[in-house]
Amino acid sequence: MARRASQGTKSNSGRTILCVDDQEEFLDATRLVLEREGHRILTTTSGKDAVAILEQERVDVLLLDYFMPEMGAEDVLVEVRDPTLQVVLLTGYSTEKPPREMMQRLDIQGYCDKSRGPDELLLWVELALRHSAVVRQLEASSRGLRQVLSSCLRQEERLTFQAEIDSILEEASEVLDIQRAIIALAPPEPDYLPPSLLEESSFADSEREPELRVMAGLGPCQLGETIDSQLGPELTRAIIRAPRLESDRLSNGSAVLPLRADGRWLGAMWVETSPQVESPQWEILNFFSVQIANRCLVRQGATIDPITGLQSKRFWTQVVWRDLRQAFRYGDPACVVVVSLEGLDRVRMIRPRQADAMLGALGKLIRNSVRGTDLCGRGDHDEIVIFLSRTDLGGATRFAELLAQRLEEILLPFPDGPRTAQGNIGISCMLPHEFDLTRLPRPMPAEYFPDVERLLRARANASTEIPGEQLPFPIFVHSDTSWPDPHEVARANIRKPPL
């Protein structure tokens, strides 16, 4: 009959051991010895009951008597279905069978002579528990690999970037007992800089250290914020400098791994694991970091402009179409701000890489000047476009004034030397419409919101300057804040000749 450990027994190891022996006195003594080690102990005198327990409980180690009535150890092992279960055979006679032969034939992990006392039993249990932890980690990692491969093959079930990273972190948490994790990425650098040069220039001095922003995480973290605000400056500095190493264990018990893919350094993966991290766990942790880095590279290539570090034009327009649809439906204002640099066209004709460097400096300033909900992208003709959701004309104007002040403070790397930036800022706004929703076309024309996005950018480029003091970055505002008539857009699409 199966018995559980008493409810009052303290169990703090998190390990479960099943002891099977037909001598109750030996079971009681073994249970007391193992409970002092903090383990959860299950006992039974029947091989048949042991099989039933293994079908219902997750057991780390099975201590199994060789000779038992009705169902012996060999019969029990035939019924065991858990390949990760560690088995230590118990015997009262050291000369019953050669131990090495028994371990090979029965595929067990230990062979303990009961007559040698509790010390040898504790030694075999400790070895089996260590082996069990490694085997379960490897088995869980194998499941994670199969899951990653299957997700690549099932294209119709593709997840979003955030869902993919969350799934990988949850799998890593199960395998390695991760308490907290942060995936932080650096803004992309121009493609013409080789990775080695990029890293040397990035870590040459503290002023040029890249700013890592949180893109995903396990546990408490604020997406879109810098890791400095999440972890503090000292830990942030250690994380940023970690790419020089393959992996690093930090002083506070956490660990950091560089995220690399296709020869590029993308950022870092910081984790808080259990205090003792053994070498097999480092291998598994590196496996998960590689999966995350590959997905980050794919996302970066699809959504981020490599020169400015802002959103690519195609991705920016797709997201803006979605946000314009919501603004139209819920009656929210929406604004577009366009930033143009003076003289950039001439520089691009002579020195295109110098023009890219100027755009990169502008992109960095923009990234540090906007909210997490603002959409910043690279537009046509090297301009920067910013979509401000739920922002009226007054809010957009105040934003442009603050941005103009910051633009006046930066120096751009012109071919003849660093100079103060000059250019202009254009603003266009769509205020809540007054259309009768019951009379609108059903469905709305497919081209309506793309037309609105193009109209906003065109108005921002053809706006009128706000009167006042002449500044290096004057602000222009378009007076028309109305939405296009959906009926006119629908009729225009009907008149278009088929392709």
Contacts in CASP RR format, 6 or more apart in sequence:
PFRMAT RR
TARGET T0000
AUTHOR 0000-0000-0000
METHOD contacts of the structure
MODEL  1
MARRASQGTKSNSGRTILCVDDQEEFLDATRLVLEREGHRILTTTSGKDA
VAILEQERVDVLLLDYFMPEMGAEDVLVEVRDPTLQVVLLTGYSTEKPPR
EMMQRLDIQGYCDKSRGPDELLLWVELALRHSAVVRQLEASSRGLRQVLS
SCLRQEERLTFQAEIDSILEEASEVLDIQRAIIALAPPEPDYLPPSLLEE
SSFADSEREPELRVMAGLGPCQLGETIDSQLGPELTRAIIRAPRLESDRL
SNGSAVLPLRADGRWLGAMWVETSPQVESPQWEILNFFSVQIANRCLVRQ
GATIDPITGLQSKRFWTQVVWRDLRQAFRYGDPACVVVVSLEGLDRVRMI
RPRQADAMLGALGKLIRNSVRGTDLCGRGDHDEIVIFLSRTDLGGATRFA
ELLAQRLEEILLPFPDGPRTAQGNIGISCMLPHEFDLTRLPRPMPAEYFP
DVERLLRARANASTEIPGEQLPFPIFVHSDTSWPDPHEVARANIRKPPL
1 44 0 8 1.000
1 45 0 8 1.000
1 46 0 8 1.000
1 49 0 8 1.000
2 42 0 8 1.000
2 43 0 8 1.000
2 44 0 8 1.000
2 46 0 8 1.000
2 49 0 8 1.000
2 50 0 8 1.000
2 52 0 8 1.000
2 53 0 8 1.000
3 42 0 8 1.000
3 43 0 8 1.000
3 44 0 8 1.000
4 42 0 8 1.000
5 11 0 8 1.000
5 31 0 8 1.000
5 35 0 8 1.000
5 40 0 8 1.000
5 41 0 8 1.000
5 42 0 8 1.000
9 35 0 8 1.000
10 38 0 8 1.000
11 35 0 8 1.000
11 38 0 8 1.000
11 39 0 8 1.000
11 40 0 8 1.000
12 38 0 8 1.000
13 37 0 8 1.000
13 38 0 8 1.000
13 39 0 8 1.000
13 40 0 8 1.000
14 39 0 8 1.000
14 40 0 8 1.000
15 39 0 8 1.000
15 40 0 8 1.000
15 60 0 8 1.000
15 61 0 8 1.000
15 129 0 8 1.000
15 132 0 8 1.000
16 39 0 8 1.000
16 40 0 8 1.000
16 41 0 8 1.000
16 42 0 8 1.000
16 57 0 8 1.000
16 58 0 8 1.000
16 59 0 8 1.000
16 60 0 8 1.000
16 61 0 8 1.000
17 34 0 8 1.000
17 39 0 8 1.000
17 40 0 8 1.000
17 41 0 8 1.000
17 42 0 8 1.000
17 59 0 8 1.000
17 60 0 8 1.000
17 61 0 8 1.000
17 62 0 8 1.000
17 63 0 8 1.000
17 125 0 8 1.000
18 42 0 8 1.000
18 43 0 8 1.000
18 44 0 8 1.000
18 50 0 8 1.000
18 53 0 8 1.000
18 54 0 8 1.000
18 57 0 8 1.000
18 59 0 8 1.000
18 61 0 8 1.000
18 62 0 8 1.000
18 63 0 8 1.000
19 27 0 8 1.000
19 30 0 8 1.000
19 31 0 8 1.000
19 34 0 8 1.000
19 41 0 8 1.000
19 42 0 8 1.000
19 43 0 8 1.000
19 44 0 8 1.000
19 63 0 8 1.000
20 43 0 8 1.000
20 44 0 8 1.000
20 45 0 8 1.000
20 46 0 8 1.000
20 47 0 8 1.000
20 50 0 8 1.000
20 62 0 8 1.000
20 63 0 8 1.000
20 64 0 8 1.000
20 65 0 8 1.000
20 68 0 8 1.000
20 76 0 8 1.000
21 27 0 8 1.000
21 30 0 8 1.000
21 43 0 8 1.000
21 45 0 8 1.000
21 63 0 8 1.000
21 65 0 8 1.000
21 68 0 8 1.000
21 90 0 8 1.000
22 45 0 8 1.000
22 46 0 8 1.000
22 65 0 8 1.000
22 67 0 8 1.000
22 68 0 8 1.000
22 69 0 8 1.000
23 45 0 8 1.000
23 65 0 8 1.000
24 45 0 8 1.000
26 114 0 8 1.000
27 43 0 8 1.000
27 45 0 8 1.000
29 118 0 8 1.000
30 41 0 8 1.000
30 43 0 8 1.000
30 63 0 8 1.000
30 118 0 8 1.000
30 121 0 8 1.000
31 41 0 8 1.000
31 43 0 8 1.000
33 118 0 8 1.000
33 121 0 8 1.000
33 122 0 8 1.000
34 41 0 8 1.000
34 122 0 8 1.000
34 125 0 8 1.000
35 41 0 8 1.000
37 122 0 8 1.000
37 125 0 8 1.000
39 125 0 8 1.000
42 53 0 8 1.000
42 57 0 8 1.000
42 59 0 8 1.000
44 50 0 8 1.000
44 53 0 8 1.000
45 68 0 8 1.000
46 68 0 8 1.000
46 70 0 8 1.000
46 71 0 8 1.000
47 68 0 8 1.000
47 70 0 8 1.000
47 71 0 8 1.000
47 72 0 8 1.000
47 75 0 8 1.000
47 76 0 8 1.000
48 70 0 8 1.000
48 71 0 8 1.000
50 62 0 8 1.000
50 64 0 8 1.000
50 76 0 8 1.000
51 71 0 8 1.000
51 76 0 8 1.000
51 79 0 8 1.000
51 80 0 8 1.000
53 59 0 8 1.000
54 62 0 8 1.000
54 79 0 8 1.000
54 80 0 8 1.000
54 81 0 8 1.000
54 82 0 8 1.000
54 85 0 8 1.000
55 81 0 8 1.000
59 82 0 8 1.000
59 85 0 8 1.000
60 85 0 8 1.000
60 86 0 8 1.000
60 128 0 8 1.000
60 129 0 8 1.000
60 132 0 8 1.000
61 85 0 8 1.000
61 86 0 8 1.000
61 87 0 8 1.000
61 88 0 8 1.000
61 125 0 8 1.000
61 128 0 8 1.000
61 129 0 8 1.000
61 132 0 8 1.000
62 80 0 8 1.000
62 85 0 8 1.000
62 86 0 8 1.000
62 87 0 8 1.000
62 88 0 8 1.000
63 88 0 8 1.000
63 90 0 8 1.000
63 112 0 8 1.000
63 121 0 8 1.000
63 125 0 8 1.000
64 73 0 8 1.000
64 76 0 8 1.000
64 77 0 8 1.000
64 87 0 8 1.000
64 88 0 8 1.000
64 89 0 8 1.000
64 90 0 8 1.000
65 72 0 8 1.000
65 73 0 8 1.000
65 90 0 8 1.000
65 91 0 8 1.000
66 72 0 8 1.000
66 73 0 8 1.000
66 89 0 8 1.000
66 90 0 8 1.000
66 91 0 8 1.000
66 92 0 8 1.000
66 96 0 8 1.000
66 97 0 8 1.000
67 73 0 8 1.000
67 91 0 8 1.000
67 96 0 8 1.000
73 89 0 8 1.000
73 106 0 8 1.000
74 106 0 8 1.000
77 87 0 8 1.000
77 106 0 8 1.000
77 107 0 8 1.000
77 108 0 8 1.000
80 87 0 8 1.000
83 139 0 8 1.000
84 132 0 8 1.000
84 135 0 8 1.000
84 136 0 8 1.000
84 139 0 8 1.000
85 132 0 8 1.000
86 109 0 8 1.000
86 128 0 8 1.000
86 129 0 8 1.000
86 131 0 8 1.000
86 132 0 8 1.000
86 135 0 8 1.000
87 106 0 8 1.000
87 108 0 8 1.000
87 109 0 8 1.000
87 110 0 8 1.000
87 128 0 8 1.000
88 108 0 8 1.000
88 109 0 8 1.000
88 110 0 8 1.000
88 111 0 8 1.000
88 112 0 8 1.000
88 124 0 8 1.000
88 125 0 8 1.000
88 128 0 8 1.000
89 102 0 8 1.000
89 103 0 8 1.000
89 106 0 8 1.000
89 108 0 8 1.000
89 110 0 8 1.000
89 111 0 8 1.000
89 112 0 8 1.000
90 112 0 8 1.000
90 114 0 8 1.000
91 97 0 8 1.000
91 111 0 8 1.000
91 112 0 8 1.000
91 113 0 8 1.000
91 114 0 8 1.000
92 113 0 8 1.000
92 114 0 8 1.000
92 115 0 8 1.000
94 113 0 8 1.000
94 115 0 8 1.000
99 111 0 8 1.000
102 108 0 8 1.000
102 111 0 8 1.000
103 109 0 8 1.000
103 110 0 8 1.000
103 111 0 8 1.000
109 127 0 8 1.000
109 128 0 8 1.000
109 131 0 8 1.000
110 124 0 8 1.000
110 127 0 8 1.000
110 128 0 8 1.000
112 120 0 8 1.000
112 121 0 8 1.000
112 124 0 8 1.000
113 120 0 8 1.000
114 121 0 8 1.000
134 278 0 8 1.000
134 280 0 8 1.000
137 175 0 8 1.000
137 176 0 8 1.000
137 280 0 8 1.000
137 281 0 8 1.000
137 284 0 8 1.000
138 280 0 8 1.000
138 284 0 8 1.000
140 171 0 8 1.000
140 174 0 8 1.000
140 175 0 8 1.000
141 175 0 8 1.000
141 284 0 8 1.000
141 287 0 8 1.000
143 171 0 8 1.000
144 171 0 8 1.000
145 287 0 8 1.000
147 167 0 8 1.000
147 171 0 8 1.000
148 168 0 8 1.000
148 291 0 8 1.000
151 157 0 8 1.000
151 158 0 8 1.000
151 159 0 8 1.000
151 164 0 8 1.000
159 167 0 8 1.000
161 295 0 8 1.000
161 299 0 8 1.000
162 216 0 8 1.000
164 295 0 8 1.000
165 183 0 8 1.000
165 215 0 8 1.000
165 216 0 8 1.000
165 217 0 8 1.000
165 292 0 8 1.000
165 295 0 8 1.000
165 296 0 8 1.000
166 216 0 8 1.000
166 217 0 8 1.000
166 218 0 8 1.000
168 288 0 8 1.000
168 291 0 8 1.000
168 292 0 8 1.000
168 295 0 8 1.000
169 178 0 8 1.000
169 181 0 8 1.000
169 183 0 8 1.000
169 216 0 8 1.000
169 217 0 8 1.000
169 218 0 8 1.000
169 288 0 8 1.000
169 292 0 8 1.000
170 218 0 8 1.000
171 288 0 8 1.000
172 178 0 8 1.000
172 181 0 8 1.000
172 271 0 8 1.000
172 284 0 8 1.000
172 285 0 8 1.000
172 288 0 8 1.000
173 181 0 8 1.000
173 218 0 8 1.000
175 284 0 8 1.000
175 288 0 8 1.000
176 271 0 8 1.000
176 273 0 8 1.000
176 274 0 8 1.000
176 277 0 8 1.000
176 281 0 8 1.000
176 284 0 8 1.000
176 285 0 8 1.000
177 273 0 8 1.000
177 274 0 8 1.000
178 218 0 8 1.000
178 271 0 8 1.000
178 272 0 8 1.000
178 273 0 8 1.000
179 219 0 8 1.000
179 272 0 8 1.000
179 273 0 8 1.000
180 217 0 8 1.000
180 218 0 8 1.000
180 219 0 8 1.000
180 220 0 8 1.000
180 221 0 8 1.000
180 271 0 8 1.000
180 272 0 8 1.000
181 217 0 8 1.000
181 218 0 8 1.000
181 219 0 8 1.000
181 269 0 8 1.000
181 270 0 8 1.000
181 271 0 8 1.000
181 272 0 8 1.000
182 214 0 8 1.000
182 216 0 8 1.000
182 217 0 8 1.000
182 218 0 8 1.000
182 221 0 8 1.000
182 227 0 8 1.000
182 230 0 8 1.000
182 231 0 8 1.000
182 269 0 8 1.000
182 270 0 8 1.000
182 271 0 8 1.000
183 214 0 8 1.000
183 215 0 8 1.000
183 216 0 8 1.000
183 217 0 8 1.000
183 259 0 8 1.000
183 269 0 8 1.000
183 292 0 8 1.000
183 296 0 8 1.000
184 212 0 8 1.000
184 213 0 8 1.000
184 214 0 8 1.000
184 215 0 8 1.000
184 227 0 8 1.000
184 239 0 8 1.000
184 267 0 8 1.000
184 268 0 8 1.000
184 269 0 8 1.000
184 270 0 8 1.000
185 212 0 8 1.000
185 213 0 8 1.000
185 215 0 8 1.000
185 259 0 8 1.000
185 266 0 8 1.000
185 267 0 8 1.000
185 296 0 8 1.000
185 300 0 8 1.000
186 202 0 8 1.000
186 210 0 8 1.000
186 211 0 8 1.000
186 212 0 8 1.000
186 213 0 8 1.000
186 265 0 8 1.000
186 266 0 8 1.000
186 267 0 8 1.000
187 210 0 8 1.000
187 211 0 8 1.000
187 213 0 8 1.000
187 304 0 8 1.000
187 309 0 8 1.000
187 364 0 8 1.000
187 367 0 8 1.000
188 300 0 8 1.000
188 304 0 8 1.000
188 305 0 8 1.000
188 306 0 8 1.000
188 309 0 8 1.000
189 198 0 8 1.000
189 306 0 8 1.000
190 306 0 8 1.000
190 307 0 8 1.000
190 353 0 8 1.000
190 356 0 8 1.000
190 357 0 8 1.000
190 360 0 8 1.000
191 306 0 8 1.000
192 353 0 8 1.000
192 356 0 8 1.000
193 201 0 8 1.000
195 263 0 8 1.000
195 264 0 8 1.000
195 265 0 8 1.000
198 264 0 8 1.000
198 265 0 8 1.000
199 243 0 8 1.000
199 244 0 8 1.000
199 265 0 8 1.000
201 208 0 8 1.000
202 208 0 8 1.000
202 209 0 8 1.000
202 210 0 8 1.000
203 209 0 8 1.000
203 240 0 8 1.000
203 241 0 8 1.000
203 243 0 8 1.000
203 244 0 8 1.000
206 237 0 8 1.000
209 237 0 8 1.000
209 240 0 8 1.000
209 241 0 8 1.000
210 240 0 8 1.000
210 267 0 8 1.000
211 226 0 8 1.000
211 368 0 8 1.000
212 226 0 8 1.000
212 227 0 8 1.000
212 236 0 8 1.000
212 239 0 8 1.000
212 240 0 8 1.000
212 267 0 8 1.000
212 268 0 8 1.000
213 224 0 8 1.000
213 225 0 8 1.000
213 226 0 8 1.000
213 227 0 8 1.000
214 221 0 8 1.000
214 222 0 8 1.000
214 223 0 8 1.000
214 224 0 8 1.000
214 225 0 8 1.000
214 226 0 8 1.000
214 227 0 8 1.000
214 230 0 8 1.000
215 223 0 8 1.000
215 224 0 8 1.000
215 296 0 8 1.000
216 223 0 8 1.000
216 292 0 8 1.000
217 223 0 8 1.000
221 230 0 8 1.000
222 229 0 8 1.000
222 230 0 8 1.000
224 372 0 8 1.000
226 236 0 8 1.000
227 235 0 8 1.000
227 236 0 8 1.000
227 239 0 8 1.000
227 270 0 8 1.000
228 236 0 8 1.000
231 239 0 8 1.000
231 270 0 8 1.000
235 250 0 8 1.000
235 252 0 8 1.000
235 254 0 8 1.000
235 270 0 8 1.000
238 248 0 8 1.000
238 250 0 8 1.000
238 251 0 8 1.000
238 256 0 8 1.000
239 250 0 8 1.000
239 256 0 8 1.000
239 268 0 8 1.000
239 270 0 8 1.000
240 268 0 8 1.000
242 248 0 8 1.000
242 256 0 8 1.000
242 257 0 8 1.000
242 258 0 8 1.000
242 268 0 8 1.000
243 258 0 8 1.000
243 260 0 8 1.000
243 265 0 8 1.000
243 267 0 8 1.000
243 268 0 8 1.000
245 258 0 8 1.000
246 257 0 8 1.000
246 258 0 8 1.000
246 286 0 8 1.000
247 255 0 8 1.000
247 256 0 8 1.000
247 257 0 8 1.000
247 258 0 8 1.000
247 282 0 8 1.000
247 285 0 8 1.000
247 286 0 8 1.000
248 255 0 8 1.000
248 256 0 8 1.000
248 257 0 8 1.000
249 255 0 8 1.000
249 277 0 8 1.000
250 256 0 8 1.000
253 272 0 8 1.000
253 273 0 8 1.000
253 275 0 8 1.000
254 270 0 8 1.000
254 271 0 8 1.000
254 272 0 8 1.000
254 273 0 8 1.000
255 270 0 8 1.000
255 271 0 8 1.000
255 272 0 8 1.000
255 273 0 8 1.000
255 277 0 8 1.000
255 285 0 8 1.000
256 268 0 8 1.000
256 269 0 8 1.000
256 270 0 8 1.000
256 271 0 8 1.000
257 268 0 8 1.000
257 269 0 8 1.000
257 271 0 8 1.000
257 285 0 8 1.000
257 286 0 8 1.000
257 289 0 8 1.000
258 265 0 8 1.000
258 267 0 8 1.000
258 268 0 8 1.000
258 269 0 8 1.000
258 289 0 8 1.000
259 265 0 8 1.000
259 266 0 8 1.000
259 267 0 8 1.000
259 268 0 8 1.000
259 269 0 8 1.000
259 289 0 8 1.000
259 292 0 8 1.000
259 293 0 8 1.000
259 296 0 8 1.000
260 266 0 8 1.000
260 293 0 8 1.000
261 290 0 8 1.000
261 293 0 8 1.000
261 294 0 8 1.000
261 296 0 8 1.000
261 297 0 8 1.000
262 297 0 8 1.000
264 297 0 8 1.000
266 293 0 8 1.000
266 296 0 8 1.000
266 297 0 8 1.000
266 300 0 8 1.000
267 296 0 8 1.000
269 288 0 8 1.000
269 289 0 8 1.000
269 292 0 8 1.000
271 285 0 8 1.000
273 281 0 8 1.000
273 285 0 8 1.000
277 285 0 8 1.000
301 312 0 8 1.000
302 312 0 8 1.000
302 315 0 8 1.000
303 311 0 8 1.000
303 312 0 8 1.000
303 315 0 8 1.000
304 310 0 8 1.000
304 311 0 8 1.000
304 312 0 8 1.000
304 315 0 8 1.000
305 311 0 8 1.000
305 312 0 8 1.000
305 313 0 8 1.000
305 377 0 8 1.000
305 378 0 8 1.000
307 356 0 8 1.000
307 359 0 8 1.000
307 360 0 8 1.000
307 378 0 8 1.000
308 359 0 8 1.000
308 360 0 8 1.000
308 362 0 8 1.000
308 363 0 8 1.000
308 366 0 8 1.000
308 377 0 8 1.000
308 378 0 8 1.000
308 384 0 8 1.000
309 360 0 8 1.000
309 363 0 8 1.000
309 364 0 8 1.000
309 367 0 8 1.000
310 316 0 8 1.000
310 363 0 8 1.000
310 366 0 8 1.000
310 367 0 8 1.000
310 376 0 8 1.000
310 377 0 8 1.000
310 378 0 8 1.000
310 384 0 8 1.000
311 319 0 8 1.000
311 375 0 8 1.000
311 376 0 8 1.000
311 377 0 8 1.000
311 378 0 8 1.000
312 377 0 8 1.000
312 378 0 8 1.000
313 377 0 8 1.000
313 378 0 8 1.000
313 379 0 8 1.000
313 380 0 8 1.000
316 375 0 8 1.000
316 376 0 8 1.000
316 377 0 8 1.000
316 378 0 8 1.000
316 379 0 8 1.000
316 385 0 8 1.000
316 387 0 8 1.000
317 450 0 8 1.000
317 453 0 8 1.000
319 375 0 8 1.000
319 387 0 8 1.000
320 375 0 8 1.000
320 387 0 8 1.000
320 453 0 8 1.000
321 449 0 8 1.000
321 450 0 8 1.000
321 453 0 8 1.000
323 334 0 8 1.000
323 375 0 8 1.000
323 387 0 8 1.000
323 389 0 8 1.000
324 334 0 8 1.000
324 430 0 8 1.000
324 449 0 8 1.000
324 452 0 8 1.000
324 453 0 8 1.000
325 449 0 8 1.000
326 332 0 8 1.000
326 389 0 8 1.000
327 333 0 8 1.000
327 334 0 8 1.000
327 389 0 8 1.000
327 390 0 8 1.000
327 430 0 8 1.000
328 433 0 8 1.000
328 449 0 8 1.000
328 452 0 8 1.000
328 483 0 8 1.000
331 432 0 8 1.000
331 433 0 8 1.000
332 389 0 8 1.000
332 390 0 8 1.000
332 432 0 8 1.000
333 390 0 8 1.000
333 391 0 8 1.000
333 392 0 8 1.000
333 393 0 8 1.000
333 429 0 8 1.000
333 430 0 8 1.000
333 431 0 8 1.000
333 432 0 8 1.000
334 387 0 8 1.000
334 388 0 8 1.000
334 389 0 8 1.000
334 390 0 8 1.000
334 391 0 8 1.000
334 429 0 8 1.000
334 430 0 8 1.000
334 456 0 8 1.000
335 387 0 8 1.000
335 388 0 8 1.000
335 391 0 8 1.000
335 392 0 8 1.000
335 393 0 8 1.000
335 395 0 8 1.000
335 396 0 8 1.000
335 427 0 8 1.000
335 428 0 8 1.000
335 429 0 8 1.000
335 430 0 8 1.000
335 456 0 8 1.000
336 385 0 8 1.000
336 386 0 8 1.000
336 387 0 8 1.000
336 388 0 8 1.000
336 427 0 8 1.000
336 428 0 8 1.000
336 429 0 8 1.000
336 453 0 8 1.000
336 456 0 8 1.000
336 457 0 8 1.000
336 459 0 8 1.000
336 460 0 8 1.000
337 385 0 8 1.000
337 386 0 8 1.000
337 388 0 8 1.000
337 396 0 8 1.000
337 399 0 8 1.000
337 400 0 8 1.000
337 403 0 8 1.000
337 425 0 8 1.000
337 426 0 8 1.000
337 427 0 8 1.000
337 460 0 8 1.000
338 383 0 8 1.000
338 384 0 8 1.000
338 385 0 8 1.000
338 386 0 8 1.000
338 425 0 8 1.000
338 426 0 8 1.000
338 427 0 8 1.000
338 457 0 8 1.000
338 460 0 8 1.000
338 461 0 8 1.000
339 362 0 8 1.000
339 366 0 8 1.000
339 383 0 8 1.000
339 384 0 8 1.000
339 385 0 8 1.000
339 386 0 8 1.000
339 403 0 8 1.000
339 407 0 8 1.000
339 423 0 8 1.000
339 424 0 8 1.000
339 425 0 8 1.000
339 426 0 8 1.000
339 473 0 8 1.000
340 381 0 8 1.000
340 382 0 8 1.000
340 383 0 8 1.000
340 384 0 8 1.000
340 423 0 8 1.000
340 424 0 8 1.000
340 425 0 8 1.000
341 358 0 8 1.000
341 359 0 8 1.000
341 362 0 8 1.000
341 382 0 8 1.000
341 412 0 8 1.000
341 421 0 8 1.000
341 422 0 8 1.000
341 423 0 8 1.000
342 422 0 8 1.000
342 423 0 8 1.000
342 424 0 8 1.000
343 422 0 8 1.000
344 355 0 8 1.000
344 358 0 8 1.000
344 359 0 8 1.000
344 382 0 8 1.000
345 381 0 8 1.000
345 382 0 8 1.000
347 354 0 8 1.000
347 355 0 8 1.000
347 358 0 8 1.000
347 414 0 8 1.000
347 415 0 8 1.000
348 355 0 8 1.000
348 382 0 8 1.000
350 415 0 8 1.000
351 415 0 8 1.000
354 413 0 8 1.000
354 414 0 8 1.000
354 415 0 8 1.000
355 382 0 8 1.000
357 413 0 8 1.000
358 412 0 8 1.000
358 413 0 8 1.000
358 414 0 8 1.000
359 378 0 8 1.000
359 382 0 8 1.000
361 410 0 8 1.000
361 412 0 8 1.000
361 413 0 8 1.000
362 384 0 8 1.000
362 407 0 8 1.000
362 410 0 8 1.000
362 412 0 8 1.000
362 421 0 8 1.000
363 376 0 8 1.000
363 384 0 8 1.000
365 406 0 8 1.000
365 407 0 8 1.000
365 410 0 8 1.000
366 376 0 8 1.000
366 384 0 8 1.000
366 386 0 8 1.000
366 403 0 8 1.000
367 376 0 8 1.000
369 402 0 8 1.000
369 403 0 8 1.000
369 406 0 8 1.000
370 376 0 8 1.000
370 386 0 8 1.000
373 389 0 8 1.000
374 386 0 8 1.000
374 387 0 8 1.000
374 388 0 8 1.000
374 389 0 8 1.000
375 386 0 8 1.000
375 387 0 8 1.000
375 389 0 8 1.000
376 384 0 8 1.000
376 385 0 8 1.000
376 386 0 8 1.000
376 387 0 8 1.000
377 384 0 8 1.000
377 385 0 8 1.000
377 386 0 8 1.000
378 384 0 8 1.000
378 385 0 8 1.000
379 385 0 8 1.000
379 457 0 8 1.000
383 461 0 8 1.000
385 457 0 8 1.000
385 460 0 8 1.000
388 395 0 8 1.000
388 396 0 8 1.000
388 399 0 8 1.000
391 399 0 8 1.000
391 429 0 8 1.000
392 429 0 8 1.000
392 431 0 8 1.000
393 427 0 8 1.000
393 429 0 8 1.000
393 431 0 8 1.000
393 477 0 8 1.000
393 481 0 8 1.000
396 427 0 8 1.000
396 429 0 8 1.000
397 427 0 8 1.000
397 466 0 8 1.000
397 475 0 8 1.000
397 477 0 8 1.000
400 425 0 8 1.000
400 426 0 8 1.000
400 427 0 8 1.000
400 475 0 8 1.000
401 475 0 8 1.000
403 425 0 8 1.000
403 473 0 8 1.000
404 425 0 8 1.000
404 471 0 8 1.000
404 472 0 8 1.000
404 473 0 8 1.000
404 474 0 8 1.000
404 475 0 8 1.000
407 421 0 8 1.000
407 423 0 8 1.000
407 472 0 8 1.000
407 473 0 8 1.000
408 420 0 8 1.000
408 421 0 8 1.000
408 471 0 8 1.000
408 472 0 8 1.000
408 473 0 8 1.000
410 420 0 8 1.000
410 421 0 8 1.000
411 418 0 8 1.000
411 419 0 8 1.000
411 420 0 8 1.000
411 421 0 8 1.000
412 418 0 8 1.000
412 419 0 8 1.000
412 420 0 8 1.000
412 421 0 8 1.000
420 472 0 8 1.000
421 472 0 8 1.000
421 473 0 8 1.000
422 472 0 8 1.000
422 473 0 8 1.000
423 472 0 8 1.000
423 473 0 8 1.000
423 474 0 8 1.000
424 473 0 8 1.000
424 474 0 8 1.000
424 475 0 8 1.000
424 476 0 8 1.000
425 473 0 8 1.000
425 474 0 8 1.000
425 475 0 8 1.000
425 476 0 8 1.000
426 460 0 8 1.000
426 461 0 8 1.000
426 463 0 8 1.000
426 475 0 8 1.000
426 476 0 8 1.000
426 477 0 8 1.000
426 478 0 8 1.000
427 460 0 8 1.000
427 463 0 8 1.000
427 475 0 8 1.000
427 476 0 8 1.000
427 477 0 8 1.000
427 478 0 8 1.000
428 455 0 8 1.000
428 456 0 8 1.000
428 457 0 8 1.000
428 459 0 8 1.000
428 460 0 8 1.000
428 463 0 8 1.000
428 477 0 8 1.000
428 478 0 8 1.000
428 480 0 8 1.000
428 481 0 8 1.000
429 478 0 8 1.000
429 481 0 8 1.000
430 452 0 8 1.000
430 456 0 8 1.000
430 481 0 8 1.000
430 482 0 8 1.000
430 483 0 8 1.000
431 481 0 8 1.000
431 482 0 8 1.000
433 482 0 8 1.000
433 483 0 8 1.000
435 483 0 8 1.000
435 485 0 8 1.000
435 486 0 8 1.000
440 486 0 8 1.000
440 487 0 8 1.000
441 486 0 8 1.000
441 487 0 8 1.000
441 490 0 8 1.000
444 486 0 8 1.000
445 486 0 8 1.000
445 489 0 8 1.000
445 490 0 8 1.000
445 493 0 8 1.000
446 493 0 8 1.000
447 489 0 8 1.000
447 493 0 8 1.000
448 484 0 8 1.000
448 486 0 8 1.000
448 489 0 8 1.000
448 490 0 8 1.000
451 484 0 8 1.000
451 489 0 8 1.000
452 483 0 8 1.000
452 484 0 8 1.000
455 484 0 8 1.000
459 478 0 8 1.000
459 480 0 8 1.000
460 476 0 8 1.000
460 478 0 8 1.000
462 478 0 8 1.000
463 476 0 8 1.000
463 477 0 8 1.000
463 478 0 8 1.000
463 479 0 8 1.000
464 476 0 8 1.000
464 477 0 8 1.000
464 478 0 8 1.000
464 479 0 8 1.000
465 474 0 8 1.000
465 475 0 8 1.000
465 476 0 8 1.000
466 474 0 8 1.000
466 475 0 8 1.000
466 476 0 8 1.000
466 477 0 8 1.000
END
